[in-house]
């Protein structure tokens, strides 16, 4: 689902052809999309009416397809951003795709996404803390403590996101 969010968010900014879209996602996230994930997703969006596709003529080359988000696509993007199911809450990609597009959400919707992530991280932190406490092997215990440190850092970051001035501008 996070790939869907990234693609629709980029198209919400401006119409693009596939290569531009792939490069725009990579530039803003570091993720490299393959054509095998990009074009089937765009085709699905076109079939659903979330994106329109038009041919743009090129000199001495076949026409290229330009994709444009529709009103249906904007609604879909908003709904995907605002809906953050608990079963996806530990996925870094799912969470960061939403945070990176918080400008599409109102304050209450952002707070809900942050709350879902915080709840999932807190539960996983408690589970890993119990595992670390019972771990006899010092190397395994060290690895679990390292992971717990990452959870602690992200929980602090979530608290900052909850309290810092809103970036609505």
C-alpha positions in Angstrom: 0.0 0.0 0.0 2.9 2.4 0.7 3.9 2.3 -3.0 0.3 3.3 -3.9 0.6 6.3 -1.5 3.9 7.4 -2.9 2.8 7.2 -6.5 -0.5 9.0 -5.9 1.2 11.7 -3.8 3.7 12.5 -6.6 0.9 12.6 -9.2 -1.1 14.9 -6.9 1.8 17.4 -7.3 1.9 17.2 -11.1 1.2 14.9 -14.1 4.2 12.7 -14.9 5.2 9.9 -17.2 6.4 6.6 -15.7 10.1 7.3 -15.8 9.6 10.8 -14.2 7.4 9.2 -11.5 9.9 6.5 -10.7 12.7 9.1 -10.4 10.5 11.4 -8.2 9.7 8.6 -5.8 13.4 7.6 -5.6 14.5 11.2 -5.1 12.1 11.8 -2.2 12.4 8.4 -0.4 15.5 6.6 -1.6 13.3 3.6 -2.7 13.9 2.4 -6.3 10.8 1.2 -7.9 11.0 -1.5 -10.6 8.9 -1.3 -13.7 7.3 -4.5 -12.5 5.8 -2.7 -9.5 5.3 0.7 -11.1 3.3 0.0 -14.3 0.9 -2.6 -12.9 0.1 -0.2 -10.1 -0.5 2.6 -12.6 -2.7 0.3 -14.7 -4.7 -0.6 -11.6 -5.2 3.1 -10.8 -6.3 3.8 -14.4 -8.8 0.9 -14.3 -10.1 2.3 -10.9 -10.5 5.8 -12.3 -7.9 7.2 -9.8 -5.5 8.2 -12.5 -6.0 9.1 -16.2 -3.5 8.3 -18.9 -2.9 10.3 -22.0 -0.4 9.9 -24.9 2.2 12.6 -25.4 3.8 12.7 -28.8 7.6 12.7 -29.0 9.7 13.5 -32.0 11.0 10.4 -33.7 9.9 8.2 -30.8 6.7 6.4 -29.9 4.3 8.4 -27.7 4.8 8.2 -24.0 2.0 7.9 -21.5 1.5 10.8 -19.0 -0.4 10.0 -15.8 -2.7 12.5 -14.1 -4.4 12.0 -10.7 -8.2 12.4 -10.8 -10.6 13.6 -8.1 -11.2 9.9 -7.3 -7.4 9.5 -6.9 -7.2 12.4 -4.6 -9.9 10.9 -2.4 -8.2 7.6 -2.5 -4.9 9.1 -1.5 -6.5 10.9 1.4 -8.2 7.8 2.6 -5.1 5.7 2.4 -3.1 8.3 4.3 -5.7 8.7 7.0 -6.3 4.9 7.4 -3.4 3.3 9.2 -4.5 -0.2 10.3 -2.8 -1.7 13.3 -1.5 -4.6 11.3 0.6 -2.2 9.2 1.7 0.0 12.1 5.1 -1.7 12.6 6.0 -1.3 8.9 8.5 1.5 8.6 7.6 2.0 4.9 3.9 2.3 5.6 4.5 4.7 8.4 7.0 7.0 6.7 4.9 7.1 3.5 2.1 8.6 5.6 4.3 11.0 7.6 6.0 12.2 4.4 2.6 13.2 3.2 1.0 14.6 6.4 0.3 17.8 4.5 -2.8 16.0 3.0 -4.2 15.3 6.5 -5.7 17.5 9.1 -4.3 17.6 12.7 -6.8 15.0 14.1 -5.9 12.5 11.2 -2.2 13.0 11.8 -2.7 12.5 15.5 -4.5 9.2 14.8 -1.7 7.9 12.6 0.9 8.8 15.2 -1.2 7.2 17.9 -1.5 3.9 16.0 2.3 3.8 15.4 3.0 4.7 19.0 0.7 2.0 20.3 2.3 -0.6 18.0 5.9 0.4 19.0 5.1 0.4 22.7 3.6 -3.1 22.5 6.6 -4.4 20.5 9.0 -2.6 22.9 7.4 -4.4 25.8 7.6 -7.8 24.1 11.3 -7.3 23.1 12.1 -6.1 26.6 10.7 -9.3 28.1 12.7 -11.3 25.6 15.9 -9.4 26.3 15.5 -9.9 30.1 15.2 -13.7 29.6 18.0 -14.0 27.1 21.0 -15.9 28.5 23.2 -15.3 25.5 24.9 -11.9 25.9 25.2 -11.4 22.1 21.5 -12.0 21.6 20.7 -9.7 24.6 23.0 -7.0 23.0 21.2 -7.3 19.7 17.8 -7.0 21.4 18.9 -4.0 23.4 20.1 -2.3 20.1 16.7 -2.8 18.6 15.1 -1.5 21.8 17.3 1.6 21.5 15.9 2.2 18.0 12.4 1.9 19.4 13.2 4.4 22.2 14.6 6.9 19.6 11.5 6.6 17.4 9.1 7.0 20.4 11.0 10.2 21.3 10.6 11.4 17.7 6.8 10.6 17.7 6.5 12.7 20.9 8.2 15.6 19.0 5.9 15.2 16.0 2.9 15.3 18.4 4.0 18.5 20.1 5.9 20.6 17.4 4.1 23.3 15.6 2.1 22.0 12.6 3.7 22.3 9.2 0.6 23.4 7.3 2.3 26.1 5.4 
